[in-house]
Amino acid sequence: MDGFVKKQPLAAFVWLMVCVGRGLLVALVPLALLALAAEAADVGEAAGATDFGEAAAEIPLADSSIRFLNFNKPLTLKPLQGLDYQLEPGSQKVRISDRLLVATRQPQWLQSLSIREPEVLSATPLYQGHIQYWQLQLSSVGLLQAWLDRLKDEPAVLHVQPDLLQLGGKRLQNKTNALPGDAPPATEMRRLALELGLKGDGKGATIAVIDDGFDLSHPQLADLKTEFEFDIASRTTDARPRAITERHGTAIAGVLFGKRDGIAPDGIVPAASLIAIRQPDSWTSNTLLAFQLAHLAGADVINCSWTSPMLLQPITDVVDDLARHGRDGLGMPVVFAAGNQGRLITGYSTEAAIAEALVVGAAGPDGRRLRFSNHGPTVDFYAPALKTTTTAPNHDYASFSGTSFAAALTSGLIAQLIANDASQTLAQLQQQLQTLWPGPSKE
């Protein structure tokens, strides 16, 4: 299904019907379009509907360690309480479920498991590109180790590991706190745009933002064209914030898409289109689904101004696949914030260690890395991280900075480059960015 439909959010709707079943989308897709969706209905019924965030209390408790590979390195899950485990080596705490994530290039073999194996309740696609990730839901969490052992030796399986929720959640990489305020003049962003020689408004390009929720009712976002929005947690087409703490996605939206009317934030590409995907947790399966929907809905660039506590192989596999084969083979820019802890990014530590991603650190006015910015060989650019004012929920405004801002700025600039010439490859886009942003050699 790689390159299934370009620039048509209907592709994401149809794919959701395939994965989740008929019920979710009947009320969402106009009747005239249901004929196209119906072609996939039989596959959807075979795959079955899955609640990716089901309550832990509904799953039988495990009572032993679980072993699996991550980047070919052995990891052990040591039980703590209920479904909470600790990963060793290391100290990261996670929550398990009755689900396995399986990479394959033979999806028919996986689908047949749910028919011939009573312990496999369903096989559901999560990401379909040159590599495919499927979710296997087992009848009991106590079966995880047996099926991990069985699947890792199957010729059709490239990789298998448990679906994990990393406790502690995602790290949203904004440096300053979001504080309500009056509508300020748009001096910072406008000055930065002039310094960069940024011309154009992004019209024709589409940016997917995977974040914690988006209040798109803000007056400064009134002209925003939203191609597609989806809440991974509730499986609905409503990506609004669900908690008072969810301010980050709205801030990113302002940096990218705010009106150019002299009132902050004066967005970088206000005429570009948005794919808004609320994915506030760190279940691996949910993150894979977010990337799949961004791709199918027609993203030209994917902005991820966050990192997880640890890097898991399925995320790397999918980002690599998008970077190499996305945008109809031109390569999808997947932009991650480097992080604000002032640390060296070591191999396989967070999403900022993914070599094929575009990883952005924070630079000061002199172009050099700011002290709080994470750094290392996987950082591609250090972009300006000025303290600016952006949109906040409930029509408020917020101060914003850090590598979150630097990543969003880079995503916006990429969108403008694509709006200027959509035939550019990922490598060509990187070359143009290197004339603006300093790389690791200029730390």
MIPAMAR-257531 format. One line per field, with one value per residue (C-alpha): residue number from 1; x, y, z; residue in one letter. Coordinates in steps of 0.2 Angstrom, whole numbers, plus 5000, padded with zeros to 4 digits. Example, Ala and Ser with C-alpha at 12.3 -4.5 7.8 and 13.67 -1.06 7.14 Angstrom:
2
pos = 1 2
x = 5062 5068
y = 4978 4995
z = 5039 5036
code = a s
This chain:
443
pos = 1 2 3 4 5 6 7 8 9 10 11 12 13 14 15 16 17 18 19 20 21 22 23 24 25 26 27 28 29 30 31 32 33 34 35 36 37 38 39 40 41 42 43 44 45 46 47 48 49 50 51 52 53 54 55 56 57 58 59 60 61 62 63 64 65 66 67 68 69 70 71 72 73 74 75 76 77 78 79 80 81 82 83 84 85 86 87 88 89 90 91 92 93 94 95 96 97 98 99 100 101 102 103 104 105 106 107 108 109 110 111 112 113 114 115 116 117 118 119 120 121 122 123 124 125 126 127 128 129 130 131 132 133 134 135 136 137 138 139 140 141 142 143 144 145 146 147 148 149 150 151 152 153 154 155 156 157 158 159 160 161 162 163 164 165 166 167 168 169 170 171 172 173 174 175 176 177 178 179 180 181 182 183 184 185 186 187 188 189 190 191 192 193 194 195 196 197 198 199 200 201 202 203 204 205 206 207 208 209 210 211 212 213 214 215 216 217 218 219 220 221 222 223 224 225 226 227 228 229 230 231 232 233 234 235 236 237 238 239 240 241 242 243 244 245 246 247 248 249 250 251 252 253 254 255 256 257 258 259 260 261 262 263 264 265 266 267 268 269 270 271 272 273 274 275 276 277 278 279 280 281 282 283 284 285 286 287 288 289 290 291 292 293 294 295 296 297 298 299 300 301 302 303 304 305 306 307 308 309 310 311 312 313 314 315 316 317 318 319 320 321 322 323 324 325 326 327 328 329 330 331 332 333 334 335 336 337 338 339 340 341 342 343 344 345 346 347 348 349 350 351 352 353 354 355 356 357 358 359 360 361 362 363 364 365 366 367 368 369 370 371 372 373 374 375 376 377 378 379 380 381 382 383 384 385 386 387 388 389 390 391 392 393 394 395 396 397 398 399 400 401 402 403 404 405 406 407 408 409 410 411 412 413 414 415 416 417 418 419 420 421 422 423 424 425 426 427 428 429 430 431 432 433 434 435 436 437 438 439 440 441 442 443
x = 5000 5015 5011 4993 4985 4995 4988 4971 4966 4953 4967 4969 4950 4949 4965 4957 4941 4952 4961 4947 4931 4916 4909 4921 4920 4902 4898 4914 4915 4902 4890 4897 4914 4909 4910 4929 4930 4919 4932 4943 4929 4932 4950 4944 4933 4947 4959 4946 4945 4957 4958 4976 4974 4964 4964 4977 4964 4956 4972 4978 4994 5011 5022 5039 5052 5050 5065 5066 5078 5079 5092 5098 5103 5094 5083 5074 5057 5057 5040 5036 5018 5003 5008 5022 5040 5057 5069 5086 5099 5094 5080 5066 5049 5036 5019 5015 4999 4993 5000 5015 5022 5029 5038 5036 5036 5023 5007 4996 5006 5002 4984 4982 4988 4972 4962 4972 4979 4966 4979 4980 4964 4968 4982 4980 4991 4999 5011 5012 5027 5042 5042 5026 5022 5007 5000 4996 4983 4985 4972 4983 4997 5005 5008 5020 5036 5030 5025 5041 5051 5041 5040 5058 5063 5050 5057 5043 5047 5060 5057 5046 5044 5031 5020 5026 5020 5036 5031 5036 5028 5035 5047 5039 5055 5049 5061 5049 5033 5017 5009 4993 4995 4988 4990 5008 5015 5024 5042 5052 5045 5045 5063 5068 5059 5068 5085 5082 5076 5060 5049 5032 5019 5020 5004 5004 5014 5007 5014 5009 5011 5011 5009 4998 4982 4978 4966 4963 4949 4962 4959 4977 4973 4957 4963 4972 4968 4967 4968 4965 4964 4964 4965 4975 4969 4950 4950 4940 4943 4945 4962 4958 4967 4960 4969 4973 4992 4990 4997 5012 5003 4994 5010 5018 5003 5005 5023 5019 5002 4999 4991 5003 4993 5006 5000 5011 5016 5016 5018 5032 5020 5002 4996 5002 4990 4990 4988 4985 4987 4985 4996 4999 5006 5021 5013 5024 5008 5000 5016 5017 4999 5002 5016 5005 4991 5003 5009 4993 4985 4998 5011 5026 5035 5031 5036 5039 5045 5047 5057 5053 5063 5070 5071 5063 5067 5049 5050 5067 5061 5046 5056 5069 5056 5048 5064 5070 5053 5040 5033 5032 5051 5058 5060 5050 5058 5054 5059 5063 5068 5086 5080 5084 5094 5111 5116 5126 5114 5121 5116 5099 5095 5079 5072 5085 5097 5089 5101 5088 5078 5081 5086 5087 5096 5095 5106 5109 5110 5128 5123 5131 5123 5115 5121 5104 5102 5106 5120 5129 5133 5115 5110 5109 5106 5106 5092 5087 5078 5073 5060 5044 5026 5014 4996 4989 4972 4957 4963 4978 4996 5012 5030 5039 5057 5069 5072 5053 5053 5069 5062 5045 5055 5065 5049 5041 5056 5056 5038 5042 5056 5044 5030 5044 5048 5039 5051 5066 5072 5076 5094 5092 5081 5095 5108 5098 5095 5114 5116 5106 5108 5125 5128 5138 5154 5149 5144
y = 5000 5011 5027 5021 5038 5054 5070 5062 5061 5048 5035 5037 5035 5019 5012 5015 5006 4991 4991 4995 4989 4997 5005 5019 5027 5025 5041 5050 5046 5053 5040 5043 5038 5022 5012 5014 5010 4994 4986 4984 4979 4960 4963 4974 4961 4948 4959 4963 4978 4981 4993 4998 5006 4993 4994 4983 4976 4966 4957 4942 4946 4939 4931 4929 4938 4942 4942 4949 4958 4977 4981 4963 4966 4956 4964 4957 4963 4960 4960 4974 4975 4970 4974 4985 4979 4986 4984 4977 4982 4999 5006 5011 5006 5000 4993 4977 4971 4955 4962 4958 4969 4959 4965 4955 4956 4942 4949 4934 4922 4933 4935 4916 4915 4922 4909 4893 4898 4900 4909 4923 4933 4945 4951 4970 4981 4996 5001 4996 5002 4992 4985 4980 4980 4970 4969 4951 4951 4936 4928 4930 4941 4925 4919 4933 4924 4908 4918 4929 4913 4905 4920 4925 4909 4911 4915 4927 4937 4951 4957 4954 4962 4966 4982 4993 5009 5018 5025 5043 5047 5057 5072 5087 5098 5115 5125 5138 5136 5140 5155 5164 5182 5195 5195 5202 5210 5197 5204 5189 5177 5191 5196 5178 5176 5191 5185 5168 5176 5165 5169 5161 5155 5136 5135 5118 5109 5098 5096 5082 5086 5071 5079 5080 5089 5104 5118 5124 5136 5150 5166 5165 5148 5153 5152 5136 5122 5106 5091 5077 5076 5060 5056 5040 5037 5038 5033 5048 5062 5075 5080 5093 5093 5081 5088 5105 5100 5097 5114 5108 5104 5120 5129 5120 5124 5142 5142 5134 5141 5157 5171 5184 5199 5207 5198 5184 5171 5176 5158 5151 5144 5150 5143 5126 5112 5103 5084 5085 5068 5068 5054 5058 5042 5031 5014 5008 5003 5020 5029 5017 5020 5039 5038 5027 5039 5054 5045 5040 5057 5065 5072 5081 5082 5075 5085 5077 5089 5076 5060 5045 5039 5025 5020 5004 4996 4997 5016 5016 5004 5014 5031 5023 5017 5034 5043 5031 5027 5040 5054 5042 5037 5055 5052 5059 5071 5065 5079 5076 5088 5084 5087 5100 5091 5096 5078 5068 5058 5040 5026 5019 5031 5040 5045 5058 5044 5038 5041 5043 5056 5074 5079 5097 5105 5123 5137 5154 5171 5166 5150 5139 5126 5132 5124 5116 5107 5089 5085 5071 5064 5061 5079 5086 5104 5117 5129 5145 5143 5160 5163 5168 5169 5157 5150 5141 5133 5143 5158 5161 5164 5156 5158 5145 5140 5125 5111 5110 5127 5123 5107 5116 5130 5117 5108 5124 5128 5111 5113 5130 5122 5108 5121 5129 5113 5097 5086 5088 5072 5071 5073 5089 5096 5092 5101 5117 5116 5115 5132 5139 5128 5124 5105 5096 5102 5120 5116
z = 5000 4999 4989 4989 4987 4986 4994 4997 5015 5010 5009 5028 5031 5020 5028 5045 5040 5035 5052 5063 5054 5046 5062 5064 5047 5042 5050 5044 5025 5014 5006 4989 4995 5004 4988 4988 5006 5004 4993 5009 5020 5019 5024 5039 5046 5045 5054 5067 5078 5091 5106 5107 5124 5133 5152 5160 5172 5158 5154 5165 5175 5170 5183 5175 5165 5147 5135 5117 5106 5102 5088 5090 5108 5122 5134 5149 5156 5175 5183 5196 5199 5188 5170 5175 5171 5172 5157 5160 5156 5162 5173 5161 5167 5155 5154 5144 5135 5126 5110 5099 5085 5071 5056 5040 5021 5020 5028 5021 5033 5048 5044 5043 5061 5068 5058 5062 5079 5093 5104 5091 5092 5078 5066 5062 5051 5059 5046 5027 5017 5011 5028 5036 5055 5061 5078 5085 5099 5109 5120 5136 5141 5148 5131 5126 5129 5120 5105 5105 5105 5091 5079 5080 5071 5058 5040 5037 5052 5051 5069 5084 5101 5114 5112 5126 5135 5141 5158 5161 5144 5129 5132 5124 5120 5123 5134 5141 5150 5141 5150 5145 5139 5128 5109 5106 5091 5079 5080 5084 5070 5057 5061 5059 5043 5036 5042 5033 5017 5019 5004 5001 5013 5010 4999 4991 5005 5019 5036 5048 5066 5078 5096 5111 5105 5094 5098 5081 5086 5090 5080 5074 5066 5058 5041 5043 5030 5040 5028 5041 5060 5071 5089 5091 5109 5105 5087 5082 5070 5083 5088 5101 5118 5131 5146 5153 5151 5133 5126 5115 5099 5099 5101 5086 5076 5079 5075 5058 5053 5063 5052 5045 5052 5063 5078 5085 5081 5062 5056 5045 5032 5035 5019 5021 5025 5042 5046 5065 5074 5093 5100 5118 5124 5121 5116 5101 5092 5093 5086 5072 5068 5069 5056 5044 5045 5041 5026 5019 5022 5010 5022 5014 5030 5048 5063 5079 5092 5106 5110 5121 5136 5125 5107 5101 5084 5077 5077 5069 5056 5051 5051 5040 5028 5027 5024 5010 5001 5007 4996 4981 4982 4985 5003 5018 5030 5047 5059 5077 5091 5098 5116 5130 5142 5137 5134 5121 5111 5111 5100 5101 5116 5109 5092 5091 5088 5072 5058 5044 5054 5052 5070 5075 5090 5096 5091 5097 5088 5083 5075 5088 5099 5115 5131 5134 5117 5116 5104 5095 5078 5073 5075 5057 5061 5074 5071 5079 5096 5100 5113 5104 5107 5100 5101 5116 5120 5124 5113 5124 5120 5126 5127 5117 5113 5114 5102 5099 5091 5081 5074 5070 5061 5051 5046 5041 5030 5022 5018 5009 4999 4994 4990 4978 4970 4975 4965 4977 4985 5004 5000 4990 5004 5017 5005 5005 5024 5026 5019 5033 5048 5056 5058 5071 5065 5071 5088
code = m d g f v k k q p l a a f v w l m v c v g r g l l v a l v p l a l l a l a a e a a d v g e a a g a t d f g e a a a e i p l a d s s i r f l n f n k p l t l k p l q g l d y q l e p g s q k v r i s d r l l v a t r q p q w l q s l s i r e p e v l s a t p l y q g h i q y w q l q l s s v g l l q a w l d r l k d e p a v l h v q p d l l q l g g k r l q n k t n a l p g d a p p a t e m r r l a l e l g l k g d g k g a t i a v i d d g f d l s h p q l a d l k t e f e f d i a s r t t d a r p r a i t e r h g t a i a g v l f g k r d g i a p d g i v p a a s l i a i r q p d s w t s n t l l a f q l a h l a g a d v i n c s w t s p m l l q p i t d v v d d l a r h g r d g l g m p v v f a a g n q g r l i t g y s t e a a i a e a l v v g a a g p d g r r l r f s n h g p t v d f y a p a l k t t t t a p n h d y a s f s g t s f a a a l t s g l i a q l i a n d a s q t l a q l q q q l q t l w p g p s k e
